[in-house]
């Protein structure tokens, strides 16, 4: 429970702010409505990002305390204020040519117009996020060093013959597919966004590899082998790819940008707390297929994001599809653990 204390404290503060904001605008009814919508948005964010927490934990489990704390402090500020507030403002600013302050006033005073501009750029953001997330999934799937294979020999064969080059090839193919769904005047911008997503992933991976190659230096090597700026950037970009889906989904519930930011911030805090819980409780070691389920959830989310450049995909479907993979992988992990315990018991009996 101690891992969730900060999240609970922040939730109380943010819910109080949401209630005050609603009361200032619409009185008691506005207060109750603001509290309800903020709570719903928090749950929405957690449901869409639980697989993000699992993947974060799979990376953080090998990091030292310095990099863990940096990600869980500075990283949460970037996640809450950068990705949930500033990033959408930057997108609308780039789309309209207005300054960030003007866009903020638009979000506060004319939220419908702000929402419209943000939604109009959904295709480009989806192409970027879809490309990045698909590479995360494919490079996990094609990792021949994995000792456990959730899908048995099928996954083992795919891991044996898949390469990073194939990951990039398949991802670029999906980018071109998404581009083909767009009208002529939007094709180039969607293509550029998807290619940038690929370049950002490759760049972050390159930076991580460059730092880890310095292991001949005992000081630097010890630091980067247990965490690095490359890994930090990787997790922040991963969070950005997840977060925008939640931001867009939030506008289907309310146009109030302040309530959206507060609700999603609550969700982001609990995602961080779940990450910490998974790391320190050793949950990934206990439930061995949980990481697999999270990556498959990322893969389906990437496909959904590519499809969403043209087709509306309900937020409930996006959230439930990821949750389904998590639950099935959890069930598979429990069965695997029971099978291992039974084999150990049989071995001990035969030995005795």
Secondary structure, DSSP 8 states (H G I E B T S, - for coil): -GGGHHHHHHHHHHHHHHHHHHHHHHHHHHHHHHHHHHHHHHHHHHHHHHHHHHHHHHHHTTS-HHHHHHHHHHHHHIIIIIIIIIHHHHHHHHHH---HHHHHHHHHH-HHHHHHHHHHTHHHHHHHHHHHHHHHHHHHHT-TT-S--TTTHHHHHHHHH--HHHHHHHHHHHHHHHHHTS-HHHHHHHHHHHHHHHHHHHHHHHHHHHHHTTTTSHHHHHHHHT--HHHHHHHHHHHHHHHHHHHHHHTTT---HHHHHHHHHHHHHHHHHHHHHHHHTTHHHHSTTHHHHHHHHHHHHHHHHHHTTTS---HHHHHHHHHHHHHHHHHHHHHHHHHHHHHHHHHHHHH-
